[in-house]
Amino acid sequence: MARFLYVLLAILLFGVLIAIHEFGHFFTAKLLGVKVNEFAIGMGPAIWQSRKAAGEPWEEEKTLYSLRLFPIGGYCAMEGEDEDTGDPRAFSRQAGWKKIVILCAGSFMNFVLGLVIAVVLLLGISQARVPVITQFADGFQHEGADGLMLGDRIVEVDGHGIWLYDDMQTYLSRNDGNGVDLVVLRDEERITLNDFPLGRYDYEFEGRQYHGFGLVFGQVDELSIPERIGQGFAQTCYFVRIVWMSLGDLVTGRVAVSELSGVIGVVDVVSEMGSRSETVAMGMKNVFYFMALIAVNLAVMNMLPIPALDGGRIFFILLNGILYMVSRRRIPEKYEGYVHAGAFVVLLALMAVVALHDVWNIFA
């Protein structure tokens, strides 16, 4: 029963993520004078609808506001999204910068939602691990002025800035073990350690054997409110890094396409995560933490220059701007529409394949 409730919660939260995204488009479209034909929360048959006047001088043109049956998303239907309808308030008739602002607003709202969730969750936490070395395991061989010392704060790993303990753990774990480039802060001085031989070995610490780096890190026992907010922002930036690393791994083949998960797989993970938590409060915290990651994931993915996505539409706007400056010509809207439509079909097919794979993994 508990898992079923977490499944419903995950589906509802997915709907919120998409509705927030569409609200970003809706709000900026209204703000910039673009005609919005319908703004819907949910999908499927309408269970409530209302029309509101758009205001002077187009008072007779009203937006249809809809609440629909299935809480799995929403949409913002703007006039002239894919073709020029001749209406001066159509999306297609707007200046390039207005189009870009409207298209970016959806991902911006997803990022803000992820940030808000992260900050709210971390406001309830007074302690945090920090990348400051407090002890070395027995047998660690690289302690000293030419290596690492107690009190060193790791601020870079292989060229990546370290803002959180999780940053450090992630980038150390991705190192190939043939030497890591570190920058540490020691007595307010930045110390650079290139090709430092920091790898995973068998160590003993406090009477226990473990396999790791031989470093013990400290924690802050009482974070101030501003520090907790800062941790929330850093956590959101960490989510962005995770998404970019995952995309890079997919492109380079480090992660196989078969390891991708869609909505069904994510819902299953969220429900399992919640139901296995020790308490309901911990389960809710874990679910919302994961949804913050998904919100940031949607924000980043939707900005990729792939046709049919907002990032792909922005790419065509910029491309048309360059072409117009060079040749006074633009790509015909119908051809751009063909590209977006074709890409949308491919994306739907990919989503279907991933969904079938998710179902197979659940019941296999």
Salt bridges, closest charged atoms under 4 A:
GLU38 OE2 - ARG68 NH2 2.66
GLU61 OE1 - ARG89 NH1 3.28
ASP82 OD1 - ARG313 NH2 3.09
ASP84 OD1 - ARG93 NE 2.88
ASP87 OD2 - LYS35 NZ 3.86
ASP152 OD2 - ARG186 NH2 2.79
GLU156 OE2 - ARG190 NH2 3.03
ASP167 OD1 - ARG241 NH1 3.34
ASP202 OD1 - HIS211 ND1 2.98
GLU222 OE2 - ARG228 NH2 3.30
ASP249 OD1 - ARG174 NH2 2.94
ASP268 OD1 - ARG3 NH2 2.46
GLU272 OE2 - ARG276 NH2 2.90
ASP310 OD2 - HIS21 NE2 3.21
ASP310 OD2 - HIS25 NE2 3.03
GLU336 OE2 - HIS340 NE2 3.11
